[in-house]
Amino acid sequence: MSDDATLKKYMRLKKDVETAQRRADQAQGALDQLMKTLEKDYGCETLKEAKTKLKSLQKQEEKVRGEFETAVEIFEEKWEEQLQESE
């Protein structure tokens, strides 16, 4: 391989490495920002804590949804006649 071809290959590889490094830096910055948001909004310092918090919130949401559906059924049973009259 000639010196000129070697230099071109080196420059291309150097450019590829610099591009990859910039992308890695951007990804790290985005990750850092997301982790700060997780800590600020939800008090989670790690991804494991965030997953645990998510499961807890999902269980809570499921419970509240069930309570709401029960309340709607009770409401509809109690006010069924008035609801039908207003239609």
Helices and strands as residue ranges (DSSP letters): H 3-42, H 47-86
